[in-house]
């Protein structure tokens, strides 16, 4: 994105959410959209059981395919993640994830003394890779029922996006679902509450420590086509970029860190205009 | 020289993008998209914490 564009990031995130979750009838009637566009995934973490969702969540879809009777590997979803990862890396987390927007807005609430990371961040940031491997890849494929079908473990026990955008609206509007909601729903709401309260104090705790989709896109950050460049001749290593970065990255050392969500705050903060994105590089040439 | 190193820098991304598109096509040929659609058009009880 361009130099001034990052100022409009939250508007872009909101517009993206409205565009991909625009099935208003679903919110009014407590139902979900059932059209053919749901065979396509959106790049961000976007529960397909959100009443407004017009397409599918890549993490939910991956578990659905891996846990199906028919397939033990998903060319479709891995291909999708690979293509979007190679194009954008974690730009998707910063610009196209509804739950990312929720966390960004919560962090703006002026209560608590703000902090960027949890103690032990150096190690805790690898937790999301563990969640990806165990809850998304292994358990849905290995723990199967009598007919050979696995459960979407990440959605079932962790995903706060599914609880917020899918679970709570549907349970609130649907009497049948309300009467069926018991311990697991309470567990998911409790986990969501912890993440919501945590997001007021810490910037994007779910993205930093728990999100398996962010873990996947992070692997692509160092090689994605959209990337950041630091002009070594202009950079004085003053640290202004690191100070502005809510993901706690030393941008001048690692402009394409696996943690970078490409929000662009570092570019705006750099007093020497030493950080540029691929788009700006292309404009120059 | 600079152009050459730029090309090298972007080569892995281009290769992975092409591989990703190819895998999506393979997935569609294997009808994986139908599995995704079937899951997504029904309320996912597990996702909302009920199943």
Interface residues (C-beta under 8 A of the other chain):
Chain A: X32 X33 X34 X35 X36 X38 X39 X40 X41 X47 X48 X49 X53 X55 X56 X60 X61 X64 X65 X68 X70 X71 X74 X75 X76 X77 X78 X79 X80 X81 X82 X83 X84 X85 X86 X87 X151 X152 X155 X156 X159 X162 X163 X166 X167 X170 X171 X177 X180 X181 X182 X184 X185 X186 X187 X188 X189 X220 X223 X224 X225
Chain B: X10 X12 X13 X14 X16 X17 X19 X20 X21 X22 X23 X24 X25 X26 X27 X28 X30 X32 X33 X34 X35 X36 X37 X39 X40 X41 X43 X44 X45 X46 X47 X48 X49 X50 X51
